[in-house]
Amino acid sequence: MPNFLHASSTLSGKLLNKNIHGGNHAPKPGDWWANDDTLARQGPEKGRPKGHGICKGVASSWVIAFLNGNTEASDGSKYEEYYTNFLRFQATMIKDFGKHIDSHVSKMADLHLDANINVGQKLELVEFEERYIPAGRWAAYISVWHHDIAIGGKWGASSTLYINEPNTGLMVYSDKRHFLADLKAYISKRRHSKKLPANEKAGFWVSTPA
């Protein structure tokens, strides 16, 4: 997979301590809450000693946090600490809801938890383009063939932009051309790794604050 070559090396927050927090996996039982059965489904098991992947939950949790103005979600210097101490736990619980961000937010509403975001209808796209970016603060959950990532930006397409890749961390961009180039490369290589046609469409849910 690509290395996000155009991301800012000083502003980004790559996950460097996966040996501590487990990266894109459910937390270890010793890090979890007693008397909660979530890890019975998402935690370590035979054949999955690191636990299940939680990319769906990471992508949704980051979109919700970012659209609600959580500064740690967009600060590369704080992101890994935020992931270690908070986001991976929320992500594991949200991933347990199944499917994608639209159903995640719906399930939260059923539990009387307000995500405080508006999730758009699913777009099926070969390539994400600037014309899909709404005005103001925005984010998108992206389903790329059995893996899920998130992107977002603040105050339009001309300012800071982000790619949250659950295996890699938070990639930060100050140039929309670099952001779009790395996103295109990532999706293209993901498509190629799955031996899919070059015109196979990924799923995008573009969201805004409520």
matplotlib code that plots the C-alpha trace (Angstrom):
import matplotlib.pyplot as plt

x = [0.0, 1.1, 3.1, 1.1, 4.1, 2.6, 1.5, 3.2, 5.9, 5.7, 1.9, 0.9, 0.4, 1.4, 0.8, 4.3, 3.4, 1.3, 3.1, 1.4, -2.1, -2.5, -3.0, -6.1, -7.3, -9.7, -8.0, -6.7, -9.0, -6.8, -7.5, -11.3, -14.1, -15.3, -18.7, -18.9, -19.4, -18.1, -14.8, -16.5, -17.2, -14.4, -11.5, -8.7, -9.7, -8.3, -6.9, -7.0, -4.6, -4.5, -8.3, -10.6, -9.8, -11.8, -11.4, -15.1, -15.2, -12.1, -13.4, -16.8, -15.4, -12.9, -15.6, -17.8, -15.0, -13.7, -17.1, -17.8, -14.6, -12.5, -9.0, -7.2, -8.7, -7.0, -3.7, -1.0, 1.1, -1.7, -3.4, -1.7, -2.2, -5.9, -6.1, -4.5, -6.6, -9.9, -10.6, -9.8, -12.3, -15.0, -14.1, -14.4, -17.9, -19.0, -17.5, -19.6, -22.7, -21.7, -22.0, -21.0, -21.3, -25.0, -26.0, -23.5, -25.1, -28.6, -27.7, -26.3, -29.6, -31.4, -29.3, -30.2, -26.6, -26.5, -23.6, -24.5, -23.7, -25.6, -24.6, -25.1, -26.4, -23.9, -22.0, -20.4, -17.3, -14.2, -12.5, -13.2, -13.0, -13.1, -16.6, -17.9, -16.5, -19.2, -18.6, -17.5, -16.3, -16.9, -15.7, -16.3, -16.4, -15.0, -15.5, -12.7, -13.4, -13.4, -11.5, -12.7, -10.9, -12.0, -11.1, -12.1, -11.3, -11.9, -13.4, -13.4, -11.0, -8.3, -7.2, -6.1, -7.2, -6.9, -6.8, -7.4, -6.1, -6.7, -3.5, -1.3, -2.7, -3.6, -2.2, -2.3, -2.2, -2.0, -2.3, -5.6, -3.7, -1.5, -4.4, -6.4, -3.3, -2.6, -6.2, -6.4, -3.2, -4.5, -7.8, -6.2, -3.7, -6.3, -8.4, -5.4, -4.5, -8.0, -7.7, -10.7, -11.3, -9.9, -13.4, -14.7, -16.4, -15.8, -18.5, -18.4, -20.6, -19.9, -21.0, -21.3, -22.0, -25.6]
y = [0.0, 3.6, 5.6, 8.8, 10.5, 14.0, 14.1, 16.7, 15.0, 17.5, 17.8, 14.2, 11.7, 8.2, 5.4, 4.5, 2.6, -0.3, -2.6, -0.6, 0.1, -2.7, -0.5, -1.3, -4.0, -4.2, -3.5, -6.4, -7.7, -6.2, -2.7, -3.2, -2.8, -5.6, -7.2, -5.9, -8.5, -6.4, -8.1, -11.5, -10.5, -8.1, -9.1, -11.7, -15.2, -18.4, -17.4, -13.7, -13.3, -9.5, -9.2, -8.2, -5.2, -2.1, 0.0, 0.6, 1.9, 4.0, 5.6, 6.4, 7.6, 9.9, 11.4, 12.1, 13.5, 15.7, 17.1, 17.9, 19.9, 17.6, 19.2, 15.9, 14.3, 16.8, 17.4, 15.1, 15.8, 14.5, 11.9, 8.8, 9.6, 10.3, 7.0, 5.1, 6.6, 7.1, 6.5, 2.8, 2.1, 4.1, 2.5, -1.0, -0.3, 1.4, -1.4, -3.8, -2.1, -3.6, -2.2, 1.4, 5.0, 5.4, 2.4, 3.3, 6.7, 5.2, 2.7, 5.5, 7.3, 4.1, 4.2, 7.9, 9.0, 12.0, 11.9, 15.5, 15.0, 14.7, 11.6, 12.0, 9.3, 6.8, 7.8, 5.2, 6.7, 5.6, 8.7, 11.4, 14.9, 18.4, 18.9, 16.5, 18.6, 20.7, 24.2, 24.4, 21.6, 18.2, 14.6, 11.4, 7.7, 5.6, 1.8, 0.4, -3.3, -4.8, -1.9, 1.5, 4.9, 8.5, 11.9, 15.4, 19.1, 22.5, 25.6, 24.3, 22.6, 25.2, 24.7, 21.8, 18.3, 14.9, 11.2, 8.9, 5.4, 3.1, 1.1, 4.2, 7.1, 10.7, 12.1, 15.9, 18.1, 21.8, 21.4, 20.0, 18.6, 16.6, 15.4, 14.3, 12.6, 10.5, 9.6, 8.6, 6.5, 4.8, 3.8, 2.7, 0.5, -0.9, -1.8, -3.4, -5.4, -6.9, -7.7, -5.5, -3.7, -0.2, 1.2, -0.6, 2.0, 2.6, 3.8, 7.3, 8.9, 12.6, 14.1, 17.6, 18.9, 18.8]
z = [0.0, -0.6, 2.0, 1.7, 0.1, 0.0, 3.6, 5.8, 7.8, 10.6, 10.9, 10.5, 13.3, 12.3, 14.6, 15.9, 19.1, 17.9, 20.3, 23.1, 21.7, 19.1, 16.1, 14.1, 16.5, 19.4, 22.7, 24.8, 27.5, 30.2, 28.7, 28.5, 31.0, 33.3, 32.6, 29.1, 26.3, 23.4, 23.4, 23.2, 19.6, 18.8, 21.0, 20.7, 19.8, 18.3, 14.9, 15.8, 18.7, 18.2, 18.1, 15.2, 13.0, 14.0, 10.8, 10.5, 14.0, 13.6, 10.5, 12.0, 15.3, 13.6, 11.4, 14.4, 16.5, 13.7, 12.8, 16.4, 16.6, 18.7, 18.4, 19.2, 16.2, 13.8, 15.7, 14.6, 17.7, 19.9, 17.7, 18.8, 22.5, 21.7, 19.8, 22.6, 25.4, 23.8, 20.0, 19.9, 22.7, 21.0, 17.7, 19.0, 20.4, 17.2, 15.0, 17.0, 15.5, 12.1, 8.5, 7.9, 9.3, 8.3, 10.3, 13.1, 13.6, 13.4, 16.1, 18.3, 17.9, 19.0, 22.1, 22.7, 21.8, 19.5, 17.1, 16.1, 12.4, 9.2, 7.2, 3.4, 1.1, -0.1, -3.2, -5.4, -7.0, -8.9, -7.7, -5.1, -6.6, -5.2, -6.4, -3.8, -1.0, 0.7, 2.1, 5.7, 7.9, 6.3, 6.5, 4.6, 5.6, 2.7, 2.2, 0.1, -0.3, 3.2, 4.7, 5.8, 6.1, 6.6, 5.2, 6.1, 5.9, 7.5, 5.9, 2.3, 0.0, 0.2, 3.8, 6.0, 4.8, 6.4, 5.7, 8.6, 7.7, 10.6, 10.0, 9.5, 11.5, 10.7, 7.4, 7.2, 4.1, 3.4, -0.4, -1.8, -4.9, -2.7, -0.6, -3.7, -5.3, -2.2, -1.8, -5.4, -5.1, -2.0, -3.5, -6.7, -5.0, -2.7, -5.8, -7.5, -4.4, -4.4, -8.2, -9.0, -12.3, -12.6, -12.7, -9.6, -7.4, -3.7, -1.3, 0.1, 2.8, 2.9, 6.2, 7.8, 11.4, 12.4]

ax = plt.figure().add_subplot(projection="3d")
ax.plot(x, y, z, "-o")
ax.set_aspect("equal")
plt.show()
